[in-house]
Amino acid sequence: MSASPTEIKQAYRRLAKEYHPDCNPSPQAREQIIAINSAYEILGDRERRQRYDRDYAYYFRRSRSASREQHATAPRSQPRSRRPDRGSASDERLQQWIEQVYRPIDRQIARILHSLDRQLDELSADPFDDALMESFCNYIESSKGILEIAQHSFRSQPNPPTLAGVAADVYCCLDRVNDGLEELEYFTLNYDDRHLHLGQELFRIAIGLRANAFQNLRNFAY
């Protein structure tokens, strides 16, 4: 990305004005402004933007490299197969990564993401109730522990080049969950609804990335 901080800020202000509920009464305006704010939280912060650009470039290169490798090694006289030969060493490593890395992480992410709505429903009864807020804080702390286990699992084995796209979605999903938990924690400190809405938006993005990873894995397998 080559846009300067000034250009990013100008674009953000223009879009924020365009989709502000006071200026845009369409039903999609609220969802759009949340997405715009979410994007600006990343692009407007130098460190987070650099991390996002670095991660995107890294996995883009890996995906292209894996694609070229598959194309170069595919037999010319036979149709290419998306699935490695059964019983091969590469297939065993692939299945090992799926069973020991991907599936546990997917279950751990689901535990975090699928619990948020219930937690918010309980908290909405009275956000200023100490017991309800303590329960919400416990959910955040528990989720951070689960996320740490998932991140360790992701780093425990090399990602198979043939599943670089799946690995990229998983990595970005973990990153969005981490950012979402940070925003939810900020809400518990200042009761600013903006952090709550941003946390929900980041979780929504994580849900989409998790679904993409699952679909890409299915496409590879079948």
HELIX and SHEET records of a PDB file:
HELIX    1   1 PRO A    5  TYR A   19  1                                  15    
HELIX    2   2 ALA A   29  LEU A   43  1                                  15    
HELIX    3   3 ARG A   46  THR A   73  1                                  28    
HELIX    4   4 ALA A   89  TRP A   97  1                                   9    
HELIX    5   5 ILE A   98  TYR A  102  3                                   5    
HELIX    6   6 ARG A  103  LEU A  113  1                                  11    
HELIX    7   7 LEU A  116  LEU A  123  1                                   8    
HELIX    8   8 ASP A  130  SER A  156  1                                  27    
HELIX    9   9 PRO A  161  LEU A  163  5                                   3    
HELIX   10  10 ALA A  164  ASN A  190  1                                  27    
HELIX   11  11 ASP A  193  ALA A  221  1                                  29    
END                                                                             
